[in-house]
Amino acid sequence: MDTDQVILGLLMSGPKSGYKIKNITGKLMMAYNLSLNQIYPALRKLESTGLVQKDVVIQTGKPNLHVYSLTDGGR
């Protein structure tokens, strides 16, 4: 399974940030423990191909949160 497939599979259960994806792969999927250096480029690629969409959540006192969800094409 490649990084894109893992991310698309995880997003099937609902929107997630890249950091949340990292935590899930680290705790639950030992065989697919992805690094942030793998996750964010994959999310950008999936977004550019229309499989996921990014929503920005404005936060006070910390960086904005980028939350990714599947599009119809990504499902």
C-alpha positions as CSV (number, residue, x, y, z in Angstrom):
1,M,0.0,0.0,0.0
2,D,1.4,3.4,-0.8
3,T,1.1,6.7,1.1
4,D,-1.8,8.0,-1.0
5,Q,-3.9,4.9,-0.4
6,V,-3.2,5.0,3.3
7,I,-4.2,8.6,3.6
8,L,-7.4,8.2,1.4
9,G,-8.4,5.2,3.6
10,L,-8.0,7.2,6.8
11,L,-10.0,10.1,5.4
12,M,-12.9,7.8,4.7
13,S,-13.8,7.9,8.4
14,G,-13.9,11.7,8.3
15,P,-11.8,14.9,7.9
16,K,-8.3,15.0,9.5
17,S,-5.3,17.2,9.7
18,G,-1.9,15.9,8.6
19,Y,-0.8,15.7,12.2
20,K,-3.8,13.6,13.1
21,I,-3.0,11.3,10.2
22,K,0.5,11.0,11.6
23,N,-0.7,10.1,15.0
24,I,-3.1,7.4,13.7
25,T,-0.4,5.8,11.5
26,G,2.0,5.8,14.4
27,K,-0.4,4.3,16.9
28,L,-2.6,2.0,14.9
29,M,-0.8,1.1,11.8
30,M,2.8,0.1,12.7
31,A,3.5,-1.2,9.2
32,Y,2.5,2.2,7.7
33,N,4.0,4.6,10.2
34,L,4.2,7.7,8.0
35,S,6.3,10.7,8.6
36,L,5.1,14.3,8.2
37,N,7.6,14.6,5.3
38,Q,5.6,11.9,3.5
39,I,2.1,13.0,4.6
40,Y,2.1,16.7,3.6
41,P,3.4,16.2,0.0
42,A,0.9,13.4,-0.5
43,L,-1.9,15.6,0.8
44,R,-0.9,18.4,-1.6
45,K,-0.7,16.0,-4.5
46,L,-4.2,14.5,-3.6
47,E,-5.6,18.0,-3.4
48,S,-4.1,19.0,-6.7
49,T,-5.7,15.9,-8.4
50,G,-9.1,16.7,-6.8
51,L,-9.2,13.7,-4.5
52,V,-9.2,15.7,-1.3
53,Q,-10.1,19.2,-0.3
54,K,-8.4,21.4,2.3
55,D,-10.3,23.6,4.8
56,V,-8.4,26.1,6.9
57,V,-9.6,26.4,10.5
58,I,-8.5,29.8,12.0
59,Q,-7.0,29.4,15.4
60,T,-6.1,32.1,17.9
61,G,-2.6,32.0,19.4
62,K,-1.4,29.1,17.2
63,P,-1.0,28.3,13.5
64,N,-4.1,27.8,11.4
65,L,-5.2,24.1,11.2
66,H,-5.4,22.6,7.7
67,V,-8.1,19.9,7.7
68,Y,-8.4,17.5,4.7
69,S,-11.5,15.6,3.6
70,L,-12.4,13.4,0.7
71,T,-14.1,14.7,-2.4
72,D,-16.6,12.6,-4.3
73,G,-13.7,11.7,-6.6
74,G,-11.6,10.6,-3.7
75,R,-14.3,8.3,-2.4
